Amino acid sequence: MTMLRRLLPMLVAIALAALALSYAPRAALGPPWLLGVVAALAIAWVVLAPTRTVRDDLLPALAVLLSGLGLAVVARLSPILAQKQELWLIVSLALAIAAAPVFSAFRRFAAYKYVWVLASLALFVMLLGFGKEVNGARLWIRLGPIEYEPIELIKLFVVLFLAAYLAETADVIANTRPWSLRANLKYLGPLLIGWGSSMAILVLQRDLGMATLLLATFATMLAVATRRLDIVLFGALLFVVGAFWAVHHYPYVQTRIAVWRDPFADPLGAGYQSSQAYYSLSAGGLVGSGYRLGHPQFIPDVATDYVYAAFSEEFGAIGAIALLAVFLDLVRRIFATGLEQPDLYSKLLATGLGATLGFQVVIIVAGVIGLLPLTGITLPFISYGGSSLVANFVLVALVWAMSAHQRRTA
């Protein structure tokens, strides 16, 4: 009975995902047994968890549900990408299962805080030396037939470092007077790595979206740990200065800003993608045109950058809001896991992971609907992207392990 209760959310998620995929074009998906492997791995992910603990079992279920919906949308847009996404989904679930014993001892990660920094720097160096430039941004590393986006790992490494460092120094930083320059530099010096990482991404990779994501996560963790809003505002000011410099020195960033301000100024050129996305959002209306009945294929790179516009066109504003509600519940559960933790490190780790996922959704959705300039980051679990899918499943698997507590006995 206990195992059935634990499996129930995942079984419901698999059923809903299977229902969505049953309407997908058959030629867009791989052999049926591939989806069977995905379902088996999703069930194994839950079954193999220790039964002596109680966890928030909706966390893995929501991740599987979102990835199933994402696969259905990508299958409707690009059969080739959908078949690749299936394989990445299998890799993601297998990695979540394999890493489960390591994640159960997540508090030991605090002892390796500078290892996460070195790993991030190593990935930055690899990007500079071997990175592939796509649409003006150097984000990808090719290893044979596989392309990976290291920044998806870097965002997790930065959270692991910040949680460990702030857990040790939060009280000292909180009690340091803002005008005490020497004391602030002494304890805030390593934290500049968090801000420096976002600036390095902005300057060296010309990726405004991921730079904003890292800075937002850094500011959230710092504010939660120290309540020092002066530091947060100062870091934001420096970021604005860096962004202003990038706008005036990088044509790629200039184009993004210009398209954001008026996509219809060049509707057949630089503004074509954004203007088509607006038409797609408008065509969806309240209830949508229906799955496979819209025309989101007119949007270039729709399966990656504009998948939210495609979803909105065919499922309408109601469906788009429902999708955001699922993301909201997932992020809320991550924050709730942090509130239940007895130690500051675990609280900050959950806060950072929840902020990373939440801000990523906000940044890309705001870019699609025109509230912010569009950036190249993905909509978690929904957009096509193997590196994003793997990183977000790792994130959920880690939080799910953190949510475990001993089962109460009579």
PyMOL commands that set and color helices and strands:
alter all, ss='L'
color gray80, all
select helices_A, chain A and resi 2-21+26-28+32-47+58-77+79-103+106-130+151-175+181-188+192-205+208-226+229-247+251-261+263-265+272-284+296-298+307-339+344-369+386-402
alter helices_A, ss='H'
color red, helices_A
select strands_A, chain A and resi 53-54+131-134+137-143+146-148+405-406
alter strands_A, ss='S'
color yellow, strands_A
deselect
rebuild
show_as cartoon
